[in-house]
Each structure stands twice: as C-alpha cells, then as structure tokens.
C-alpha cells in the first residue's frame, strides 16, 4: 500500500522562505501520518504569478531551496514532489522537483502544456519521464497537462502505476478538475492524484479541492477549499485487476490515430 499525502497549501507570492517553512510543516504532519510521499501544488515554492520576476525566482536542481527540501525529505523519510521555477539549459520552466526519501533528487518534470500567459515566462517541456521507485513507477503532470488525455496516456504507456499532478487551478473550473482526475485514472487504469493550491493571487481564486482516483475512476479523496492535508492510499494490485477487463491498453489502434499528431488550429 502506497500512502500519498496531498498538501493543499496556500503559497505566499515570491516568498520562498515562508513557503519552505509551510512545506516543512506539511512534511512533518505527513510523517506523523506515516505517509510515503508528499505532493505539493504547482509553483508551491514561489506562488503562481511570478511574471517579471520569474528568472529571479528560478533555481536549478542543485539550488538552495531544493537542497533544503532534500534535507527535510531525509529528516522525515519522505519522497516529495513540489512545484518550482526551474532553470535548465538557459531557460525557465514551470517544473516539479521529485525528491527521494534520502534527500537526493530523483528528477524534475517540466510542464508541457502552458496555460494562458505562461508562454510569456516559461518554456514548454519535451519529455515524459517515468521513474521506477520502491513505491512503484511514478509519472508527473502539472495542472493544465491533466486536461489533455495524451499526457496521461503517454505516461501510462511508459509504465506509470501512478501519476501525481501539482496544480494551481482556479475558479470556475471546480467541476472540471475532478472529472479530469477520474477520467485520466479510469482510461489508463492507474492511480491519479492532484494537489491544488488555495487562496487568491491578484484577482485569481485558487479553489483547492485536491483529489485522487483509483484505476476504476473511483474518487479516493476530494478536498475542500481551505488549507488542508489529505492522506490517500494506493493499492497497486488494483491496476492488474482493473486491466483484466476492459483491455484499454491492448485494444488501442495507434495506426488509426496518426491524425492526432498533426498540427491544427
């Protein structure tokens, strides 16, 4: 059984130190609840609207905030996924950092599908990594990625047992978020979870309602709109059971989907 703690926090815009301390408190609580992994929201280290200060907020995978989070991951014996502005290849990315329970960096994922004005500040990612860990095979999506079925399908084809999605989703998309999480889970017959942030930045209200679904599409958790934490359990044996019928992976017909790769307006 894999225990994932959804840390539905309220980041403070452009204040890394406060956000680090908030994340530490959630990690401490997750450890008390014997979680294996903590999932934080999108851009939890900096807040969402970094805009003209995006480059200033950026760190590489060896940056001071990542190092500090690694120390706490080791202290609390937790794997951790959190959102940050990544500096890589001379470009800024809207990324998620994946830390092991020994404090080392397992890897980073760079958001593919950039929402609205994010293109002004971030470069899109290109890779769909899946990491083989002692908890199972884990892939990551970030927020808007969850709204594209192709994202989760590629991760599932790459072997993911679970997809974890840091999110900064805003009102009035409450109804859509839970549908995407359930749909991505059932159509790939894996576990999918998202941690959404709370609070208001500029005029945008982020509604929380973090959620997780099993390989049958059943909701395992649905949060409220306040700062909260939710512990969910993933029984990975359900994946094999769910894939006994229907056979979504086996019955695909990729040759007939070629038009999906065409660029269209």
DAZI-V889268 format. One record per residue. N is the residue number from 1. SS is DSSP state (a for helix, b for strand, c for the rest). PHI is phi as a letter, one per 30 degrees, with the letter a starting at -180 (999 if undefined). BURIAL is b if it has 9 or more other ideal C-beta (glycine too) atoms within 8 Angstrom, else e. Layout:
<<N | SS | PHI | BURIAL> <N | SS | PHI | BURIAL>>
This chain:
<<1 | c | 999 | e> <2 | b | c | b> <3 | b | c | b> <4 | b | c | b> <5 | b | c | b> <6 | b | c | b> <7 | b | c | b> <8 | b | d | b> <9 | c | c | b> <10 | c | c | e> <11 | c | d | b> <12 | c | c | b> <13 | c | e | b> <14 | c | i | b> <15 | c | c | e> <16 | a | d | b> <17 | a | d | e> <18 | a | d | e> <19 | a | d | b> <20 | a | d | b> <21 | a | d | e> <22 | a | d | b> <23 | a | d | b> <24 | a | d | b> <25 | a | d | e> <26 | a | d | b> <27 | a | d | b> <28 | a | d | b> <29 | a | d | b> <30 | a | d | b> <31 | a | d | b> <32 | a | d | e> <33 | c | d | b> <34 | c | i | e> <35 | c | d | b> <36 | c | c | b> <37 | b | b | b> <38 | b | c | b> <39 | b | c | b> <40 | c | c | b> <41 | c | d | b> <42 | c | d | b> <43 | c | h | b> <44 | c | d | b> <45 | c | d | b> <46 | c | b | b> <47 | c | i | b> <48 | c | d | b> <49 | c | d | e> <50 | c | d | b> <51 | a | h | e> <52 | a | d | e> <53 | a | c | e> <54 | a | e | b> <55 | a | d | e> <56 | a | d | e> <57 | a | d | b> <58 | c | d | b> <59 | b | b | b> <60 | c | d | b> <61 | c | d | b> <62 | c | c | e> <63 | c | d | b> <64 | a | d | e> <65 | a | d | b> <66 | a | d | b> <67 | a | d | b> <68 | a | d | b> <69 | a | d | b> <70 | a | d | b> <71 | a | d | b> <72 | a | d | b> <73 | a | e | b> <74 | a | d | b> <75 | a | d | e> <76 | a | c | b> <77 | c | h | e> <78 | c | b | b> <79 | b | d | b> <80 | b | b | b> <81 | b | b | b> <82 | b | b | b> <83 | b | d | b> <84 | b | a | b> <85 | b | d | b> <86 | b | c | b> <87 | b | c | b> <88 | b | b | b> <89 | c | h | e> <90 | c | i | e> <91 | b | b | e> <92 | b | c | b> <93 | b | b | b> <94 | b | d | b> <95 | b | b | b> <96 | b | b | b> <97 | b | c | b> <98 | b | c | b> <99 | b | c | b> <100 | c | d | b> <101 | c | d | b> <102 | c | c | e> <103 | c | j | b> <104 | c | d | e> <105 | b | d | b> <106 | b | d | b> <107 | b | l | e> <108 | b | b | b> <109 | b | c | b> <110 | b | c | b> <111 | c | e | b> <112 | c | d | b> <113 | c | c | b> <114 | c | d | b> <115 | c | d | e> <116 | a | h | e> <117 | a | d | e> <118 | a | e | b> <119 | a | d | e> <120 | a | d | e> <121 | c | b | b> <122 | c | b | b> <123 | c | c | e> <124 | c | d | b> <125 | c | d | b> <126 | c | b | e> <127 | c | c | e> <128 | c | b | b> <129 | c | d | b> <130 | b | b | b> <131 | b | c | b> <132 | b | d | e> <133 | b | c | b> <134 | c | d | e> <135 | c | c | e> <136 | b | k | b> <137 | b | d | b> <138 | b | b | b> <139 | b | c | b> <140 | b | b | b> <141 | b | b | b> <142 | b | b | b> <143 | a | h | b> <144 | a | e | b> <145 | a | e | b> <146 | a | d | b> <147 | a | d | e> <148 | c | c | b> <149 | a | e | e> <150 | a | d | e> <151 | a | e | b> <152 | a | d | b> <153 | a | d | b> <154 | a | d | b> <155 | a | d | b> <156 | a | d | b> <157 | a | d | e> <158 | c | d | b> <159 | c | j | e> <160 | c | d | b> <161 | c | d | b> <162 | b | b | b> <163 | b | b | b> <164 | b | c | b> <165 | b | b | b> <166 | b | d | b> <167 | b | b | b> <168 | c | b | b> <169 | c | c | b> <170 | b | c | e> <171 | c | d | e> <172 | c | c | e> <173 | c | c | b> <174 | a | e | b> <175 | a | d | e> <176 | a | d | e> <177 | a | e | b> <178 | a | d | b> <179 | a | d | e> <180 | a | e | b> <181 | a | d | b> <182 | a | d | b> <183 | a | d | b> <184 | a | d | b> <185 | a | d | b> <186 | a | d | b> <187 | a | d | b> <188 | a | c | b> <189 | c | h | b> <190 | c | b | b> <191 | b | c | b> <192 | b | b | b> <193 | b | b | b> <194 | b | b | b> <195 | b | c | b> <196 | b | c | b> <197 | c | d | b> <198 | b | b | b> <199 | b | j | b> <200 | b | b | e> <201 | b | b | b> <202 | c | h | e> <203 | c | c | e> <204 | b | c | b> <205 | b | c | e> <206 | b | c | b> <207 | b | c | b> <208 | c | i | b> <209 | c | h | b> <210 | c | e | b> <211 | b | b | b> <212 | b | b | b> <213 | b | b | b> <214 | c | c | b> <215 | c | d | b> <216 | c | c | b> <217 | c | i | b> <218 | c | d | e> <219 | b | d | b> <220 | b | c | b> <221 | b | a | b> <222 | b | b | e> <223 | c | d | b> <224 | c | c | e> <225 | c | c | e> <226 | c | c | e> <227 | c | d | e> <228 | b | a | b> <229 | b | b | b> <230 | b | b | b> <231 | b | c | b> <232 | b | b | b> <233 | b | c | b> <234 | b | c | b> <235 | c | c | e> <236 | c | d | b> <237 | a | d | e> <238 | a | d | b> <239 | a | d | b> <240 | a | d | e> <241 | a | d | e> <242 | a | d | b> <243 | c | d | b> <244 | c | d | e> <245 | c | a | e> <246 | c | d | e> <247 | c | c | e> <248 | c | d | b> <249 | c | d | b> <250 | c | d | e> <251 | c | d | e> <252 | c | d | e> <253 | c | b | e> <254 | a | e | e> <255 | a | d | e> <256 | a | d | e> <257 | a | c | b> <258 | a | e | e> <259 | a | d | e> <260 | a | d | e> <261 | a | d | e> <262 | c | d | e> <263 | c | d | e> <264 | c | b | e> <265 | c | d | e>>
